[in-house]
């Protein structure tokens, strides 16, 4: 081989070596870039997964809070409904017992109070008194005369009541009227009595 040929071969080897080195560097750079992209992708994926999980947890917490709140509201409504049912039974039983008041030993005094209260409310000089059949038996001339003496109100006995126990008072022209039957009195008092009755039923006596 001639010296010139040796020089050419050496040059070729040098070029090839340099080319190989460039290829290796390119491959190394590419591999490094690929690794970096992979890590970045993994980090991004982990971040996205973490965000998704966090969002899911928030949604689950919100759903749980909503479910608990809804359950509490339902429980409150149920308690209120049960309370109303109990109170209605109590007041219903009380209404059933009202007719027996006319047989109480002090009913005559109670009747006086009913008539005086109604007369005071109406505020007229003459009043017609309507009463249930049992109460009507107590409205004698002497009884009404005593009340007239106490109140300066002239009392006349009207038709008997077909519903209710107690008395209904009105002016002769019927322009003013006051229902003082026990059923109506209970209805007027019922809203105010409900909390007290419920506390008594629950054992929380005042």
C-alpha positions as CSV (number, residue, x, y, z in Angstrom):
1,X,0.0,0.0,0.0
2,X,1.3,3.4,-0.9
3,X,1.8,6.1,1.6
4,X,-0.9,8.1,-0.1
5,X,-3.3,5.2,0.3
6,X,-2.4,4.9,4.0
7,X,-3.2,8.6,4.4
8,X,-6.6,8.1,2.8
9,X,-7.4,5.1,4.9
10,X,-6.4,6.9,8.1
11,X,-8.6,9.8,7.1
12,X,-11.5,7.5,6.4
13,X,-11.1,5.9,9.8
14,X,-10.9,9.3,11.5
15,X,-14.0,10.4,9.7
16,X,-15.8,7.2,10.6
17,X,-14.7,7.6,14.2
18,X,-15.9,11.1,14.3
19,X,-19.2,10.1,12.7
20,X,-19.6,7.3,15.3
21,X,-18.9,9.7,18.1
22,X,-21.5,12.1,16.6
23,X,-24.0,9.3,16.3
24,X,-23.3,8.2,19.9
25,X,-23.7,11.8,21.1
26,X,-26.9,12.2,19.1
27,X,-28.2,8.9,20.5
28,X,-27.2,9.9,24.1
29,X,-28.9,13.3,23.7
30,X,-32.0,11.6,22.3
31,X,-32.0,9.1,25.1
32,X,-31.6,11.8,27.7
33,X,-34.3,13.8,26.1
34,X,-36.6,10.8,26.0
35,X,-35.9,10.0,29.7
36,X,-36.6,13.6,30.6
37,X,-39.9,13.5,28.6
38,X,-40.8,10.3,30.3
39,X,-40.1,11.7,33.7
40,X,-42.0,14.9,32.9
41,X,-44.9,12.8,31.5
42,X,-44.9,10.6,34.6
43,X,-44.7,13.7,36.9
44,X,-47.5,15.3,34.9
45,X,-49.5,12.1,35.0
46,X,-49.0,11.8,38.7
47,X,-50.0,15.4,39.2
48,X,-53.1,14.9,37.0
49,X,-54.0,11.7,38.9
50,X,-53.5,13.5,42.2
51,X,-55.7,16.3,41.0
52,X,-58.4,13.9,39.8
53,X,-58.2,12.0,43.1
54,X,-58.5,15.3,45.1
55,X,-61.4,16.4,43.0
56,X,-63.1,13.1,43.5
57,X,-62.5,13.3,47.2
58,X,-64.1,16.8,47.2
59,X,-67.0,15.5,45.3
60,X,-67.4,12.5,47.6
61,X,-67.2,14.8,50.7
62,X,-69.8,17.1,49.2
63,X,-72.0,14.2,48.4
64,X,-71.5,12.9,51.9
65,X,-72.3,16.2,53.5
66,X,-75.4,16.6,51.3
67,X,-76.5,13.1,52.1
68,X,-76.0,13.7,55.8
69,X,-77.8,17.1,55.7
70,X,-80.7,15.5,53.7
71,X,-80.9,12.6,56.2
72,X,-80.9,15.0,59.1
73,X,-83.6,17.1,57.5
74,X,-85.7,14.0,56.8
75,X,-85.2,12.9,60.5
76,X,-86.3,16.3,61.7
77,X,-89.4,16.2,59.5
78,X,-90.1,12.7,60.8
79,X,-89.8,13.9,64.4
80,X,-92.0,16.8,63.8
81,X,-94.6,14.6,62.0
82,X,-94.5,12.1,64.9
83,X,-94.8,15.0,67.4
84,X,-97.8,16.4,65.6
85,X,-99.4,12.9,65.5
86,X,-98.9,12.5,69.2
87,X,-100.3,16.0,70.0
88,X,-103.3,15.4,67.7
89,X,-104.1,12.2,69.5
90,X,-103.8,14.0,72.9
91,X,-106.0,16.9,71.9
92,X,-108.5,14.5,70.2
93,X,-108.8,12.5,73.4
94,X,-109.2,15.8,75.3
95,X,-112.1,16.8,73.0
96,X,-113.7,13.4,73.6
97,X,-113.7,14.0,77.3
98,X,-115.0,17.6,77.2
99,X,-118.7,16.5,77.4
100,X,-118.0,15.0,80.8
101,X,-117.2,18.5,82.3
102,X,-120.9,19.1,82.8
103,X,-120.8,16.3,85.4
104,X,-118.0,17.9,87.4
105,X,-119.0,18.9,91.0
106,X,-118.0,22.6,90.4
107,X,-119.5,22.9,86.9
108,X,-122.0,25.4,88.1
109,X,-119.2,27.8,89.0
110,X,-117.4,27.0,85.7
111,X,-120.7,27.9,83.9
112,X,-120.9,31.2,85.7
113,X,-117.4,32.0,84.5
114,X,-118.2,31.1,80.9
115,X,-121.2,33.4,80.8
116,X,-119.5,36.3,82.5
117,X,-116.5,36.0,80.2
118,X,-118.8,36.0,77.1
119,X,-120.9,38.9,78.4
120,X,-117.8,40.9,79.0
121,X,-116.5,40.2,75.5
122,X,-119.8,41.1,73.8
123,X,-120.4,44.2,76.0
124,X,-124.1,44.5,75.5
125,X,-127.0,45.0,78.0
126,X,-129.0,42.1,76.7
127,X,-127.6,38.7,75.7
128,X,-129.1,35.5,74.5
129,X,-127.5,32.3,75.9
130,X,-127.4,29.1,73.9
131,X,-126.2,26.0,75.8
132,X,-125.9,22.2,75.3
133,X,-128.8,20.1,76.7
134,X,-127.1,19.2,80.0
135,X,-125.9,22.8,80.6
136,X,-129.4,24.1,79.7
137,X,-130.7,22.3,82.8
138,X,-128.7,24.6,85.0
139,X,-129.9,27.8,83.4
140,X,-132.8,28.3,85.8
141,X,-134.4,31.7,86.4
142,X,-132.6,32.0,89.8
143,X,-129.3,31.2,88.2
144,X,-129.6,33.7,85.4
145,X,-131.0,36.3,87.8
146,X,-127.9,35.9,90.0
147,X,-125.6,36.5,87.0
148,X,-127.7,39.5,85.9
149,X,-127.3,40.9,89.4
150,X,-123.5,40.5,89.2
151,X,-123.1,41.8,85.6
152,X,-126.1,44.1,85.0
153,X,-126.6,42.1,81.8
154,X,-130.1,40.8,81.0
155,X,-129.9,37.1,80.0
156,X,-132.4,35.3,77.8
157,X,-132.2,31.6,77.1
158,X,-132.0,30.7,73.4
159,X,-132.1,27.5,71.5
160,X,-130.1,24.5,72.6
161,X,-126.8,23.7,70.9
162,X,-126.6,20.7,68.7
163,X,-122.8,20.6,68.8
164,X,-120.4,21.4,71.6
165,X,-120.4,21.6,75.3
166,X,-120.8,24.9,77.1
167,X,-122.4,28.1,75.9
168,X,-122.6,30.4,72.9
169,X,-123.7,34.0,73.7
170,X,-125.0,36.6,71.2
171,X,-126.9,39.8,71.1
172,X,-130.6,39.6,70.2
173,X,-129.9,40.9,66.8
174,X,-127.1,38.4,66.3
175,X,-124.6,41.1,65.3
176,X,-122.2,40.1,68.0
177,X,-121.5,36.5,69.0
178,X,-119.1,34.7,71.3
179,X,-118.6,31.0,71.2
180,X,-117.5,29.9,74.6
181,X,-118.0,26.1,74.2
182,X,-115.2,24.0,75.6
183,X,-114.4,22.7,72.1
184,X,-113.8,26.3,70.8
185,X,-111.9,27.3,73.9
186,X,-109.6,24.3,73.4
187,X,-109.1,25.3,69.8
188,X,-108.2,28.9,70.8
189,X,-105.7,27.6,73.5
190,X,-104.3,24.7,71.5
191,X,-101.4,26.5,69.8
192,X,-100.2,27.9,73.2
193,X,-100.7,24.5,74.9
194,X,-98.8,22.4,72.3
195,X,-95.2,23.0,73.6
196,X,-96.3,22.5,77.2
197,X,-98.2,19.3,76.4
198,X,-95.3,17.9,74.4
199,X,-92.8,18.6,77.2
200,X,-95.1,16.8,79.7
201,X,-95.4,13.9,77.3
202,X,-91.6,13.7,77.0
203,X,-91.3,13.7,80.8
204,X,-90.0,17.3,81.0
205,X,-92.5,18.6,83.4
206,X,-92.2,22.3,84.3
